[in-house]
Amino acid sequence: MAIDGVTVNPGDLVVGDDDGLFVIPPHRADALAEAAETKQAQEQEKRSALAAEFPDWFC
């Protein structure tokens, strides 16, 4: 199956967030999960810093 030109195979993981969707082949899932968790932690740190500096933005 293909979605907007991207092939999706049985067993692939389809992941989505505010930025869109992407397809992960099972053999790459572990490596990509580690990178995604690191990025998620960095984004949370940025949100926390912004919330501390600009609390009105996060009502």
SULLIN-V924194 format. One record per residue. RES is the residue in three letters. SS is DSSP state (@ for helix, = for strand, . for the rest). OMEGA is omega in whole degrees, 0 to 359 (NA if undefined). D_CENTER is the distance of its C-alpha to the mean C-alpha in whole Angstrom. Layout:
# SULLIN-V924194
[[RES & SS & OMEGA & D_CENTER] [RES & SS & OMEGA & D_CENTER]]
This chain:
# SULLIN-V924194
[[MET & . & 177 & 22] [ALA & = & 176 & 21] [ILE & = & 180 & 19] [ASP & . & 177 & 19] [GLY & . & 179 & 21] [VAL & = & 180 & 18] [THR & = & 177 & 19] [VAL & . & 182 & 18] [ASN & . & 174 & 20] [PRO & . & 180 & 21] [GLY & . & 178 & 19] [ASP & . & 174 & 16] [LEU & = & 176 & 12] [VAL & = & 185 & 11] [VAL & = & 179 & 7] [GLY & = & 173 & 7] [ASP & = & 182 & 6] [ASP & . & 182 & 8] [ASP & . & 179 & 8] [GLY & = & 181 & 9] [LEU & = & 170 & 9] [PHE & = & 185 & 9] [VAL & = & 181 & 11] [ILE & = & 174 & 11] [PRO & . & 184 & 15] [PRO & @ & 183 & 16] [HIS & @ & 179 & 18] [ARG & @ & 188 & 15] [ALA & @ & 183 & 12] [ASP & @ & 181 & 14] [ALA & @ & 181 & 13] [LEU & @ & 179 & 10] [ALA & @ & 179 & 9] [GLU & @ & 179 & 11] [ALA & @ & 180 & 9] [ALA & @ & 178 & 6] [GLU & @ & 177 & 8] [THR & @ & 179 & 10] [LYS & @ & 179 & 8] [GLN & @ & 179 & 7] [ALA & @ & 179 & 11] [GLN & @ & 179 & 12] [GLU & @ & 178 & 11] [GLN & @ & 177 & 12] [GLU & @ & 179 & 15] [LYS & @ & 178 & 15] [ARG & @ & 180 & 15] [SER & @ & 179 & 18] [ALA & @ & 178 & 20] [LEU & @ & 180 & 20] [ALA & @ & 179 & 21] [ALA & @ & 183 & 24] [GLU & @ & 183 & 25] [PHE & . & 185 & 25] [PRO & @ & 180 & 25] [ASP & @ & 179 & 26] [TRP & @ & 188 & 23] [PHE & @ & 181 & 21] [CYS & . & NA & 24]]
